[in-house]
Structures are given as structure tokens and as C-alpha cells.
């Protein structure tokens, strides 16, 4: 499946707002809700992602068609990375390890902010590097 990169930037912007709210409030419940949003994107695909649905229904119809679409796999992987950081943050906050909750949330916020503001998807870049380094099967060579 192909996705509109403009939608991914909106998703990252909303995610950034939620993560800033988590850092300001220290709410592990809000971070757990964001983890659920990440999980939907990872396990059910980006077409079911709640923030992506907002973009598809409310924003994209008002825009011209995108110049190009991108493969879903890299942003979906990035959602998985966000999920891991969110789960670590939830564990930190809920176990009384505020420093861990803050650190994990801040890392996730940094990645989301880069995508929202600059269009640089850190998780997507990680995905592409991993794809280059790890061949699909053992008989393939790294280019």
C-alpha cells in the first residue's frame, strides 16, 4: 500500500502535541493511549491509524493530489519504534521511574517532531538502513 507523505507529517504533528502533553503532565495514561494509537498503525496498518483517518477524511479532500506516494512499510516501522518508546515510557511512569518515562517520551517526541516540522522520518530511515544491511535471505549479498 502507498501512503500520502503529507498525512504522515500531520500524524507526526498530532503525536508531537500528545507527547508534549505527556511530558507536561507526566500522565502514563495519556502515554498509554498514544501507545495504543501506535499499535493500531503497526498491527492494523496505516489506513486504520486514528490520526491518519483524520487526515484522510478531513484534510486530504481539501488538498490537491500528492506529488508522489510512498511505501507504507517505512512509516509503519516508524510507528513500531514509537510504540516501543511509548511502552518503555508507560512502564517508567507507572513504576515510579519518572526519569525513564521522561527519557522515552522525549526520544519519541524528538522523532515525531523531526517528521512533523522537517519531513524527516527517523524511523523510516532506520527501516531503510536495516533493509540495506540485512538481506532478505542468506544467499543475497549486501550491495
N, C-alpha and C positions, 0 to 999 in steps of 0.2 A: 504494500500500500504506500502511496505517496501522500505527503502532508505539505500544507502551506507553511513556509518558514515564518511568515508574519504571525500565524497563530501560535507558534512555539514561543515567539517573543512576548505575546500577550500572556500566555500561560506562565512564563518566567516572571513577568511583572506582577501578576497576581500572587504567585508563590513568594516573591520578594516581600510584598506587603504583609502576607501572613507570617513570614519568618521574622520580620521586624517586630510585629505584634508579639510573637513568642518571646523574642529577646527582651522586649519592654515589660512583659507581664510575667515571664517565667512559667507560663502555662504549659504543662506537659499535655494537658487535654487538647489544647489547640494544636500543638505539635503532632499529637496522635491523629487528629483529624487531617492534618496535612499529609501524614504518612499514609492514611487511607486513600487520599487523592492520588498520591504517587503510586500506590499499589494498584489502583484501578487502571492507571495508564500502563503499568508494567504487565499485569496479568490479563487484562481485557482489551488492550490496545488503545491507541491514542484517539480513535474515533469515539470511545466511550469515556474519555477523560473529562471530568466535570468542567474544568476551565476551558478545555478545548471545545466542548459543546457550547459554551457561552460565545466563544469566538465564531463558531460555525453558524450559529443561529442569529446572533445579534450584530456581529461586526462584519464578517466576510460578505454577506449580501450587499453591503453598502460600499464595498471596495471593488476596484477593477480586478480582473483575474491576476493571479500572481505571475511574475515573470518566469518563474520556474518552481517546480515542486521538488521536494527532497524525500529520500527514502525514510520510512518510518523507523527502521531499526536503530540508527544512532540516537534519535531523541528518546526512543523507548528505553534504550540502555541508560541514557542520562536520567530518566525517571527512576530507574532501578538504583542508580548511585544515590539519588536524592532520598529514596526510600531507606537505604542503609543508614545514611546520616541521620535521617529523621528518627529511625528506630533507636539508634545509639543515643540521640538526644532525649527521646522519651525515657529510655532506661536511666540516663543520667539524672534528669529532673525528678522522676518518680522514686528513685532510690536515694534521693538526698545528695547526689553528687552534682550540685549546680554547675560546677566548672565544666563537667563533661557535657551536660546539656547545652550550656552556652557555647562551648567549642564546636560541638557537632552542628548546632543550629547556625552558627556563624559561618562554618565551611559551606553548608548548603546555601545560605544566603549569598555568600560570595559567588558561587557558581550561578545561581539564579540571576543575580544582579548583572553579571557579565553578559548573560544571554539577553536579558531584558533591555539593557542600555546599549550594548555594543554589538549584539547579534553573534557573540562568540559563545558557542555551546561547549563548555569544558568536557562534559560527559560524552558528547558526540565525538570530540577529538580523541578522547580516551578510547572510545569504541573503534575508531579508525586505526589508531596505533596498534591496538590489540589485534585487529583483523590483519594488519600487515605483518606482525611479529609471529602470530600463531597461525600456522597453516590449517586449512580445513581437515586435511588428513595427513598422516605422517609421510606420505610419499611426495607431497608438494614441497617445493623449496621456497624460501623467502626471497622475494625479488630484490 
